């Protein structure tokens, strides 16, 4: 009996040695955890997915998906088709999200050409998956965005590319007139999933949300009718992809800020500004090592460079070496001209009205973005955009507004005939609708050329304009005051 007790004591003396130290370490590790608001953390864990599935959050997400439009995914379902589908199947989808076992569909591979050659691979999710991604984004962005660097401008609420360009211009004006232009090679296709999920898991304790994000990352890509698995990258095309890219590159922002560099980053486009070429070479080498070793990203050495600001472009703009002027980058102008030639190609076989409908949104968007430049001559001087296709843009835009009464307003045409007035009476055009005053009769002729006109000294309408075919009719010679059209007229007027 005593011998058995001694054996038991020896066992207790040996075994609890490890067992006793583990609880001690566990207690030490547990004490700080108990000091934290454990109930609050538990509530956050339980309610994060519920917040994603909240009705108000989903309504905001649906409005955003509708506003962004977009093409169907692999299921071929359009936004209009998704309305009826969600009314019927949303309860089941919601239960899968809350249970943590929702499986998204593969994304559809779409390739678009790059201006400098090659193709950009996009992954278009289905409409339902875009809705869920947008709902997740809205919940996570509210918590995560305030922690991002102030030097990050891409895909963040209240920030824009114009702000990034303006900040870069201020750095150059302050004397940091050498730029380290970093180009990450196929960044969205090379994001490491483990590094990304480690960052996300450090801030999101809800396992259901983590599984959902992981499911979106490994959903696969349908290309040529076959679904291919993926083990890296965040496919461009979904609402969640830019946010995840900012999470990965936030480490780069913190490293640059720790070193005291002046930089601007818009998604994967990052410029660092230094005072000398030697300092730029040193920064380029050290940052490349950081990106390769820490984030497992590859820098495109062919496109990255240390140079003067005028020699590089940043978000479509180039900045003078003294920071006094921002301009439209030459490559952006060349891309604009190529796009106009493509839209106005005579072999497209479409009507003038259809061509105008294709041109209008592109011209409006281009002017809205590049109107931020400080060289307005690019936007107003035809010599900077010397091309017959560019001239046709103005003709088409004015032809849309110079509407003949035949078919446009037949009641007025019949009224003119009823009172016995001819087509011309006292120099006024009776068959062309114009909001201006009288038209003086002159013997001037209009000849189209590719130089800039003087819009304040335009000729009046002539006999060649009487059928309402001249697109200059609305803008030239009304009551002695010429009104400038919204798009420059590329032509000269000779008397």
NORJOPE-V304221 format. One record per pair of residues at least 4 apart in sequence whose ideal C-beta (glycine too) atoms are under 7 Angstrom apart, sorted by the first residue. I is the first residue (numbers start at 1). J is the second residue. Records with the same first field share a line. If there is no record, write none. Layout:
I: J, J
//
This chain:
1: 5
2: 6
3: 7
4: 8
5: 9
6: 10
7: 11
8: 12
9: 13
10: 14
11: 15
12: 16
15: 19
16: 20
17: 21
18: 22
20: 24
21: 25
22: 26
23: 27
24: 28
25: 29
26: 30
27: 31
29: 33
30: 34
31: 35
32: 36
33: 38
34: 38
36: 41
37: 41
38: 42
39: 43
40: 44
41: 45, 205
42: 46
43: 47
44: 48, 205
45: 205, 206
47: 51
48: 52, 139, 204, 206, 209
49: 53, 97, 98, 206, 208, 209
50: 54
51: 57, 139
52: 57, 97, 135, 136, 139
53: 58, 94, 97, 98
54: 58
55: 59
56: 60
57: 61, 135, 138, 139
58: 62, 135
59: 63
60: 64, 138
61: 65, 131, 134, 135, 138
62: 66, 131
63: 67
64: 68, 134
65: 79, 127, 130, 131, 134
66: 79
69: 79
70: 124, 130
71: 124
72: 76, 77, 78, 127
73: 77, 105, 107, 108, 124, 125, 126, 127, 129
74: 105, 106, 108, 126, 222
75: 105, 126
77: 81, 82, 85, 126, 127
78: 82
79: 127
81: 85
82: 86, 127, 128
83: 87
84: 88
85: 89
86: 90, 128
89: 93
90: 94
91: 95
92: 96
93: 97, 102
94: 98
95: 99
96: 101, 102
97: 102
100: 207, 208, 211
102: 212, 215
103: 215
104: 125, 129, 215, 216, 219
105: 126, 129, 219
106: 219, 220, 221, 222, 227
107: 123, 124, 125, 219, 221, 235, 237
108: 124, 222
109: 121, 123, 221, 222, 223
110: 122, 124
111: 119, 120, 121
112: 119, 120, 122
113: 119
114: 118, 119, 120
115: 331, 335
121: 189
122: 236, 237
123: 221, 235, 236, 237, 238
124: 237
125: 129, 130, 133, 237, 238
126: 130
127: 131
128: 132
129: 133
130: 134, 238, 239
131: 135
132: 136
133: 137, 216, 238, 239, 240
134: 138, 239
135: 139
136: 140, 209, 212, 240
137: 141, 239, 240, 243
138: 142
140: 144, 243
141: 145, 243
144: 203
145: 156, 157
148: 152, 156, 246, 250
149: 250, 253, 254, 257
151: 253, 263, 264, 265
152: 156, 246, 253, 265
153: 159, 160, 161, 163, 164, 264, 265, 266
154: 242, 246, 265, 266, 267
155: 242, 243, 246, 267
159: 163
161: 165, 266, 315
162: 166, 372
163: 167
164: 168, 264, 266, 315
165: 169, 314, 315, 317, 326
166: 170
167: 171, 264
168: 172, 264, 271, 273, 314, 319
169: 173, 319, 323, 326
170: 174
171: 176, 262, 273
172: 176, 177, 273, 309, 319, 323
173: 323
175: 275
176: 262, 273, 274, 275
177: 308, 309, 321
178: 274, 275, 276, 277, 280, 306, 308
179: 271, 273, 307, 309, 312
180: 271, 272, 274, 280, 283, 284, 306
181: 271, 304, 305, 307, 312
182: 270, 287, 299, 304
183: 299, 300, 303, 304
184: 268, 297, 299, 300
185: 298, 299, 300
186: 190
187: 191, 268, 297
188: 233, 234, 236, 241, 245
189: 233
190: 232, 233, 297, 298
191: 196, 232, 233, 234, 245, 248
192: 196, 232, 296
193: 197, 217, 231, 232
194: 198
195: 199, 248, 295, 296
196: 200, 244, 247, 248
197: 201, 210, 214
198: 202
199: 247, 248
200: 204, 210, 213, 247
201: 210
204: 209, 210
206: 210
207: 211
208: 212
209: 213
210: 214
211: 215
212: 216
213: 217
214: 218
215: 219
216: 240
217: 234
218: 230
220: 227, 228, 229, 230
221: 228, 230, 235
222: 226, 227
223: 228
234: 241, 244, 245
235: 241
236: 241
237: 241
240: 244
241: 245
242: 246, 267
243: 247
244: 248
245: 249, 267, 268
246: 250
248: 295
249: 253, 265
250: 254
251: 255, 294, 295
252: 256, 291, 295
253: 257, 265
254: 258
255: 259, 290
256: 261, 263, 272
261: 272, 283
262: 273
263: 270, 271, 272, 273
264: 271
265: 269, 270
266: 315
269: 315
271: 314
272: 283
274: 279, 280, 283
275: 279
276: 280
277: 281, 306
278: 282
279: 283
280: 284, 306
281: 285, 306
282: 286
283: 287
284: 288, 306
285: 289
286: 290
287: 291
288: 292, 299
289: 293
290: 294
291: 295, 297, 299
292: 297, 298
299: 304
300: 304
305: 312
307: 311, 312
308: 321
309: 318, 319, 320, 321
310: 318, 320, 321
312: 318
313: 317, 318, 329, 331
316: 329, 332, 370
317: 326, 327, 328, 329, 373
318: 327, 329
319: 323, 326
320: 324, 325
325: 374, 375
326: 373, 374
327: 373, 375
328: 332, 333, 370, 373, 375, 378
330: 334
331: 335
332: 336, 370
333: 337
334: 338
335: 339
336: 340, 366
337: 341, 385, 387
338: 342
339: 343, 362
340: 344, 389, 390, 393
341: 345, 389
343: 355, 358, 359, 362
344: 355, 389, 392, 393
350: 354, 355
351: 355
352: 356, 396, 399
353: 357
354: 358
355: 359, 396
356: 360, 396, 397, 400
359: 363, 393, 396
360: 364
361: 365
362: 366
363: 367, 393, 487
364: 368
365: 369
366: 370
367: 371, 379
371: 379
373: 378
376: 380
377: 381, 384
378: 384
380: 488
381: 452
382: 386, 390, 450, 451, 452, 488, 490
383: 451, 452
385: 390
386: 450
388: 392
390: 490
391: 395, 450, 490, 491
392: 396
393: 397, 487
394: 398, 485, 487, 488, 489, 490
395: 399, 471
396: 400
397: 487
398: 402, 471, 472, 474, 475, 485
399: 471
401: 474
402: 432, 468, 471, 473, 474
403: 408, 433
404: 408, 431, 432, 468
405: 409, 410, 412, 413, 431, 433
406: 413, 431
408: 433
409: 413, 433
410: 414
411: 415
412: 416
413: 417, 431
414: 418
415: 419
416: 421, 430
421: 425, 430
423: 430, 431, 466
425: 430
426: 438
427: 438, 439, 440, 441
428: 438, 439
429: 434, 439, 461
431: 468
432: 468, 473
434: 473, 474, 478
436: 478, 479
437: 478, 479
438: 479
439: 460, 461, 477, 478
440: 460, 477
442: 459, 460, 462
443: 462
444: 459, 460, 462, 495
445: 462, 494
446: 459, 470, 472, 493
447: 492, 494
448: 491
449: 491, 492
450: 490
451: 492
453: 489, 491, 492, 493
455: 482, 484, 489
456: 482
458: 476, 477, 482, 493
459: 476, 477, 493, 495
460: 476, 477
461: 465, 473, 476, 477
464: 470
465: 470, 473
468: 473
472: 476, 489
475: 482, 483, 485
476: 482
477: 482
478: 483
485: 489
//
